[in-house]
Amino acid sequence: MARFDVYANPGSHAATTPFLLDVQSDLLDGLDSRMVIPLRSLAYFPRVKLPTRLTPVLTINGQDFLLETPKMGAIPKRALKSPVTSLATAQTQITAALDFLFQGY
């Protein structure tokens, strides 16, 4: 498992939120859980004004998804199967969203 890998959402909301983004440091790979952020399809997201820095739009396979940073949480590592893709190229946006959530800047 690697930080910024994207996995299929094994949960009940997979239709609207098909992916989970792993944001946990690779140094903590020995833990039995991973911190993930839901990636929600823009087609299902209500038109609510959210700070783009907190909830950037990221593209996977030509489709746009909202990074729901405030809904970040832990999931058992065993629930995450093979990665679908990596969003390592969006590291700056993802890290800025995490900084905004925890630091306010």
C-alpha positions in Angstrom: 0.0 0.0 0.0 1.2 3.4 -0.8 0.2 6.9 0.1 -2.1 8.5 -2.5 -3.2 5.2 -3.9 -6.9 5.0 -4.8 -9.0 2.0 -4.0 -12.5 0.9 -4.8 -14.9 1.7 -2.0 -16.1 -1.5 -0.3 -18.8 0.3 1.6 -22.5 0.8 1.1 -22.1 4.2 -0.6 -20.0 2.9 -3.5 -22.5 4.1 -6.0 -22.1 7.7 -5.1 -18.6 7.5 -3.6 -16.8 4.8 -5.7 -13.3 5.5 -4.5 -11.2 6.0 -1.3 -7.9 7.8 -1.3 -5.2 6.5 1.0 -3.5 9.5 2.7 -1.5 7.6 5.4 2.2 7.8 5.6 4.0 4.8 4.1 6.1 4.7 7.3 3.0 3.5 9.2 2.3 0.6 6.8 2.6 -1.9 9.8 -0.7 -0.7 11.2 -3.8 -2.7 10.5 -5.7 0.3 9.3 -5.3 3.1 6.8 -6.6 6.7 6.8 -8.6 7.4 3.7 -10.6 10.2 2.2 -13.8 9.5 0.2 -13.8 10.5 -3.5 -17.4 11.3 -4.4 -18.7 11.5 -8.0 -19.6 15.1 -8.8 -22.8 13.8 -10.4 -24.1 12.9 -6.9 -22.8 15.8 -5.0 -25.3 18.5 -3.9 -24.5 22.0 -5.1 -23.1 23.2 -1.8 -20.4 25.9 -1.7 -17.3 24.4 -0.2 -13.8 25.8 -0.1 -12.0 24.3 -3.1 -8.8 24.2 -1.0 -10.6 21.8 1.4 -12.4 19.8 -1.2 -10.5 19.9 -4.5 -11.8 18.1 -7.6 -9.5 15.3 -8.8 -9.7 13.4 -12.0 -9.7 9.6 -12.3 -10.0 7.9 -15.7 -11.4 11.1 -17.2 -14.1 11.5 -14.5 -14.1 14.2 -11.8 -14.5 13.4 -8.1 -14.7 15.6 -5.1 -12.2 14.9 -2.4 -14.3 14.9 0.8 -11.5 15.8 3.1 -13.8 16.5 6.1 -15.1 12.9 5.9 -11.7 11.4 6.3 -11.6 8.3 8.5 -9.8 5.0 9.2 -10.6 1.8 7.5 -9.2 -1.7 8.1 -6.4 -2.4 5.7 -7.9 -5.8 4.7 -10.9 -3.9 3.2 -8.7 -2.2 0.6 -8.0 -4.5 -2.3 -5.7 -3.7 -5.3 -5.2 0.0 -6.0 -7.2 1.3 -9.0 -4.7 4.2 -9.7 -2.5 6.6 -7.9 -3.1 10.3 -7.3 0.5 11.0 -6.3 0.6 13.7 -9.1 -2.0 15.6 -7.1 0.1 15.5 -3.9 0.2 19.3 -3.6 -3.6 19.7 -3.7 -4.2 16.7 -1.4 -1.7 17.9 1.2 -3.1 21.5 1.0 -6.6 20.1 1.8 -5.2 18.2 4.8 -3.3 21.2 6.0 -6.5 23.3 5.7 -8.5 20.8 7.6 -6.1 20.5 10.5 -4.3 23.9 10.5 -6.8 26.2 9.0 -4.3 27.4 6.3 
